[in-house]
Each structure stands twice: as structure tokens, then as C-alpha cells.
Amino acid sequence: MIGNVSRKLLNQVLDYTKFRPILTIGTTNGYAKRGVIVNLYEEGKKVKLEINQTASRRAGLRLKESLVKAAKLHEPY
């Protein structure tokens, strides 16, 4: 689980996990855009879900369709 960390540390984690079958999960708004595969963040009183399908495919991971349908989808960068 990746919390609110510096941009440099996040980039190091994502560079390390990019082509490995490691599910990255973040907890900061916008992390899916940065390359985290699954991101949970608060918006008001609700918890929202973002998914980066490009990062998921690059890691060789397949996410359940029901999870993908429930999420806001993002591509990195």
C-alpha cells in the first residue's frame, strides 16, 4: 500500500514494480494517473476507486471485470 509519499519515492516504487507482477495500491487522489494500478481515495465522505489498466497489463495482472466497471479508469502520464 502506497500512502502519500514524495514524488521521487513514488517514482522509485513504480519504476521497480513496472514490469513485475506486483499489484500496487495507493491511497492518494491522482495516483492512478501516475501509474499505481489500484488507487483508493476520499472524495467528500465517500471512498472512490481508480484503476490504471495500462499499468495492470504492463505488470501482467488481470483485474476482475466487476472491479474495473466500478472504478474510474486512468492511463499513466
Contact map, one row per residue, 1 for C-alpha under 8 A:
11100000000000000000000111100000000000000000000000000000000000000000000000000
11111000010000000000000111100000000000000000000000000000000000000000000000000
11111000000000000000000001110000000000000000000000000000000000000000000000000
01111100000000000000000000110000000000000000000000000000000000000000000000000
01111110110000000000000000000000000000000000000000000000000000000000000000000
00011111110000000000000000000000000000000000000000000000000000000000000000000
00001111111000000000000000000000000000000000000000000000000000000000000000000
00000111111100000000000000000000000000000000000000000000000000000000000000000
00001111111110000000000000000000000000000000000000000000000000000000000000000
01001111111111000000000000000000000000000000000000000000000000000000000000000
00000011111111100000000000000000000000000000000000000000000000000000000000000
00000001111111110000000000000000000000000000000000000000000000000000000000000
00000000111111111000000000000000000000000000000000000000000000000000000000000
00000000011111111100000000000000001100000000000000000000000000000000000000000
00000000001111111100000000000000000000000000000000000000000000000000000000000
00000000000111111111000000000000000000000000000000000000000000000000000000000
00000000000011111111110100000000000000000000000000000000001000000000000000000
00000000000001111111000000000000000000000000000000000010011000000000000000000
00000000000000011111100000000000000000000000000000000000011100000000000000000
00000000000000011111110000000000000000000000000000000000001100000000000000000
00000000000000001011111000000000000000000000000000000000001110000000000000000
00000000000000001001111100000000000000000000000000000000001010000000000000000
00000000000000000000111110000000000011000000000000000001001010000000000000000
11000000000000001000011111000000000111000000000000000000000000000000000000000
11000000000000000000001111100000000111110000000000000000000000000000000000000
11100000000000000000000111110011000111111000000000000000000000000000000000000
11110000000000000000000011111010000000111000000000000000000000000000000000000
00110000000000000000000001111110000000111000000000000000000000000000000000000
00000000000000000000000000111111000000111100000000000000000000000000000000000
00000000000000000000000000011111110000100000000000000000000000000000000000000
00000000000000000000000001111111111100100000000000000000000000000000000000000
00000000000000000000000001001111111111100000000001110000000000000000000001110
00000000000000000000000000000111111100000000000000010000000000000000000001111
00000000000000000000000000000111111100000000000000000000000000000000000000011
00000000000001000000000000000011111110000000000000010010000000000000000000111
00000000000001000000000111000011111111100000000000110010000000000000000000000
00000000000000000000001111000001001111100000000000111011000000000000000000000
00000000000000000000001111000001000111110000000011110000000000000000000000000
00000000000000000000000011111111000111111000000011100000000000000000000000000
00000000000000000000000011111000000001111100001111000000000000000000000000000
00000000000000000000000001111000000000111110001110000000000000000000000000000
00000000000000000000000000001000000000011111111100000000000000000000000000000
00000000000000000000000000000000000000001111111100000000000000000000000000000
00000000000000000000000000000000000000000111110000000000000000000000000000000
00000000000000000000000000000000000000000111111000000000000000000000000000000
00000000000000000000000000000000000000000111111100000000000000000000000000000
00000000000000000000000000000000000000011110111110000000000000000000000000000
00000000000000000000000000000000000000011110011111000000000000000000001000000
00000000000000000000000000000000000001111000001111100000000000000000011100000
00000000000000000000000000000001000001110000000111110000000000000000001111000
00000000000000000000000000000001000111100000000011111000000000000001001111000
00000000000000000000000000000001101111000000000001111111000000000000000011110
00000000000000000000000000000000000010000000000000111111100000000000000011100
00000000000000000000000000000000000000000000000000011111110000000000000000110
00000000000000000100000000000000001110000000000000011111111000000000000000110
00000000000000000000001000000000000010000000000000011111111111100000000000000
00000000000000000000000000000000000000000000000000001111111111000000000000000
00000000000000000110000000000000000000000000000000000111111110000000000000000
00000000000000001111111000000000000000000000000000000011111110000000000000000
00000000000000000011100000000000000000000000000000000001111111000000000000000
00000000000000000000111000000000000000000000000000000001111111100000000000000
00000000000000000000000000000000000000000000000000000001100111110000000000000
00000000000000000000000000000000000000000000000000000001000011111011000000000
00000000000000000000000000000000000000000000000000000000000001111111000000000
00000000000000000000000000000000000000000000000000000000000000111111100000000
00000000000000000000000000000000000000000000000000000000000000011111110000000
00000000000000000000000000000000000000000000000000000000000000111111111000000
00000000000000000000000000000000000000000000000000100000000000111111111110000
00000000000000000000000000000000000000000000000000000000000000001111111100000
00000000000000000000000000000000000000000000000010000000000000000111111100000
00000000000000000000000000000000000000000000000111100000000000000011111110000
00000000000000000000000000000000000000000000000011100000000000000001111111000
00000000000000000000000000000000000000000000000001111000000000000001001111100
00000000000000000000000000000001100000000000000001111000000000000000000111110
00000000000000000000000000000001101000000000000000011110000000000000000011111
00000000000000000000000000000001111000000000000000010110000000000000000001111
00000000000000000000000000000000111000000000000000000000000000000000000000111
